[in-house]
Each structure stands twice: as structure tokens, then as C-alpha cells.
Amino acid sequence: MISLDNHTQTTIDIKILEDISAEYTNKEIELLFVNSDEMHQINKEQRDIDKTTDVLSFPLEDFPHFPLGSIVINTDLAQIKADELRHSLQDEIVLLFIHGLLHLLGFDHECDDGQMRKKEEEIINKYNLPQSLIIRIGT
């Protein structure tokens, strides 16, 4: 189950996000949509990184009945990347959600041998998402 907290004007159908989430976890996920300024502030406060980014994940301890964690998506940067790669904002947000979900599940592209990227590609293909998203994850 996804608990959406939308701080933007972005309208997204989260059904596919619910489907993907349900396939990999039975825990609730908090999903937050923010703009670039708010993401910059979150990144500075939580990670001491003084810039905006496209997606952040905050896993919680694995206790019964606790949510898996939070995924924060910057819809401003998502729109820019969607325009650049000529796919929809919806598709870009799905990719960012997949990326965030995999981090909540313990994947880490910064220290693995490509397992996270491979899993992202597998999910993109399974849900018949645009191949431009595979190009996106390679960058």
C-alpha cells in the first residue's frame, strides 16, 4: 500500500506503483512528491548535500506493522528528464519509484556489481514500460 503526500500540482495515477509495490513487499510505503526547492532542503537536512536530486529513499527499521520507508520524488526534475528522453512524466515517476523501492529493499547501486540496475531493467521490461527508461537507468 502506498500513502501519497503530494506537495506539488502533479497528478499521477499510482495504480502501477501500487502493483509494483505489492509484488515486492506487503509493507506500506510513504510516497512524497516535492518540487526542486523542497528536495534541495530535504537533501541538505538529511544527507548534508547542498543540491537537489531526483529521488531519495529513507528505509525504516524492519519491525512488524511498520512501513517499509519513504520515497521522495522531485517532480520538477522528473519532468525535465521525461522531456529530455521523450517519455511521459508518469513513466519517469514510475522509474524513480522503482529506484527508490529497490533502495528500500536493500539494493545499493553505489556498492553492488550492477544487481540494482539489472533489477530495474527487469521490472521495466516486466511492466512494459518504455525502453527509454532503460536508457535512463544507464546514466
Backbone torsions as a table, in degrees:
resi	resn	phi	psi	omega
1	MET	NA	140.1	179.6
2	ILE	-112.3	131.7	174.1
3	SER	-105.3	108.7	-175.2
4	LEU	-93.7	130.5	173.3
5	ASP	-123.8	101.9	-173.1
6	ASN	-101.3	111.7	178.8
7	HIS	-95.1	11.7	-175.9
8	THR	-124.6	179.8	175.2
9	GLN	-89.7	0.7	-176.6
10	THR	-68.4	131.8	176.5
11	THR	-111.0	121.8	-176.9
12	ILE	-133.1	139.3	172.7
13	ASP	-83.1	114.0	-175.4
14	ILE	-92.0	9.2	-179.4
15	LYS	-57.0	-47.6	179.8
16	ILE	-63.5	-33.6	177.1
17	LEU	-66.2	-40.2	176.3
18	GLU	-62.1	-42.9	-179.9
19	ASP	-62.7	-46.9	179.9
20	ILE	-63.6	-46.3	179.7
21	SER	-57.3	-47.9	-177.1
22	ALA	-62.9	-27.7	179.6
23	GLU	-71.3	-28.4	-173.1
24	TYR	-110.5	-15.5	179.4
25	THR	-157.8	151.8	173.1
26	ASN	-102.3	7.4	-179.3
27	LYS	-90.9	154.0	176.7
28	GLU	-71.1	146.6	174.9
29	ILE	-124.8	129.2	173.0
30	GLU	-85.6	125.8	178.7
31	LEU	-117.0	124.9	-176.9
32	LEU	-121.3	125.2	173.1
33	PHE	-100.0	128.0	-179.3
34	VAL	-134.8	167.7	173.7
35	ASN	-92.5	178.8	-176.2
36	SER	-63.1	-38.6	-179.7
37	ASP	-64.5	-44.6	179.8
38	GLU	-66.8	-38.5	178.3
39	MET	-65.0	-39.5	177.1
40	HIS	-57.7	-46.1	-179.9
41	GLN	-62.7	-44.9	179.4
42	ILE	-62.5	-44.6	-178.8
43	ASN	-63.3	-39.1	178.7
44	LYS	-67.7	-46.2	-177.0
45	GLU	-70.8	-40.9	-173.3
46	GLN	-90.5	-28.2	-173.6
47	ARG	-126.4	-0.9	-177.7
48	ASP	56.2	36.0	175.7
49	ILE	-113.3	118.9	-170.6
50	ASP	-90.5	60.7	175.0
51	LYS	-163.1	165.5	176.7
52	THR	-83.0	168.9	176.7
53	THR	-152.2	173.2	-175.4
54	ASP	-87.1	-35.0	-178.1
55	VAL	-150.8	141.8	173.7
56	LEU	-131.3	147.2	176.9
57	SER	-124.7	140.5	178.9
58	PHE	-130.9	93.1	179.6
59	PRO	-70.9	151.7	175.0
60	LEU	-108.0	162.6	175.0
61	GLU	-58.4	146.7	-177.0
62	ASP	-84.9	84.5	175.5
63	PHE	-113.1	147.1	177.6
64	PRO	-55.8	138.1	176.2
65	HIS	70.1	5.4	174.0
66	PHE	-90.1	150.6	173.5
67	PRO	-63.1	158.8	175.9
68	LEU	-68.0	-38.0	179.8
69	GLY	157.1	-163.8	-176.6
70	SER	-122.0	143.1	172.9
71	ILE	-121.5	128.0	178.9
72	VAL	-113.9	124.6	-178.4
73	ILE	-118.2	130.3	177.6
74	ASN	-87.2	104.9	-176.3
75	THR	-71.8	-24.4	176.0
76	ASP	-64.0	-51.5	179.6
77	LEU	-68.0	-32.9	177.2
78	ALA	-62.0	-41.4	179.1
79	GLN	-65.9	-40.9	179.0
80	ILE	-61.4	-46.5	-178.7
81	LYS	-68.1	-39.3	177.8
82	ALA	-61.0	-44.5	178.3
83	ASP	-63.0	-43.5	-178.8
84	GLU	-60.6	-42.0	-176.3
85	LEU	-97.2	2.6	174.5
86	ARG	60.1	43.8	167.9
87	HIS	-127.2	175.1	-173.2
88	SER	-77.7	159.0	173.3
89	LEU	-60.3	-40.8	177.4
90	GLN	-54.2	-48.4	-178.7
91	ASP	-64.4	-39.6	178.7
92	GLU	-64.7	-40.6	178.5
93	ILE	-66.5	-36.7	175.7
94	VAL	-60.4	-45.5	178.7
95	LEU	-60.6	-46.3	-179.6
96	LEU	-63.7	-36.7	176.3
97	PHE	-64.0	-45.5	177.8
98	ILE	-57.7	-46.2	179.8
99	HIS	-58.8	-48.4	179.4
100	GLY	-63.9	-41.5	178.8
101	LEU	-60.8	-44.4	179.8
102	LEU	-62.5	-37.2	174.5
103	HIS	-63.0	-42.3	178.1
104	LEU	-61.6	-30.9	-179.6
105	LEU	-84.0	0.5	174.4
106	GLY	105.2	-1.4	175.9
107	PHE	-73.4	149.7	177.7
108	ASP	-149.8	102.3	-177.6
109	HIS	-64.9	-17.5	-179.2
110	GLU	-77.1	-16.1	-178.4
111	CYS	-136.9	5.2	177.8
112	ASP	-95.4	-178.7	179.7
113	ASP	-104.5	40.0	178.1
114	GLY	94.7	3.9	-178.5
115	GLN	-62.1	-40.1	-178.1
116	MET	-66.8	-45.5	179.0
117	ARG	-60.6	-40.8	179.0
118	LYS	-63.9	-41.9	179.2
119	LYS	-66.0	-40.4	176.3
120	GLU	-58.9	-46.8	179.8
121	GLU	-62.3	-40.5	177.8
122	GLU	-59.9	-44.6	-179.6
123	ILE	-68.7	-41.0	177.6
124	ILE	-57.5	-45.8	-179.8
125	ASN	-68.4	-41.2	-178.8
126	LYS	-60.7	-36.9	-178.1
127	TYR	-96.6	13.8	176.9
128	ASN	51.6	42.2	177.5
129	LEU	-82.2	159.6	-175.9
130	PRO	-58.1	142.9	178.4
131	GLN	-63.7	-20.8	176.0
132	SER	-60.4	-23.8	178.1
133	LEU	-71.4	-29.6	176.2
134	ILE	-69.4	-39.6	174.1
135	ILE	-59.4	-43.2	-178.9
136	ARG	-57.7	-42.7	-176.3
137	ILE	-74.7	-14.9	178.4
138	GLY	-79.9	-9.4	-176.5
139	THR	-97.0	NA	NA
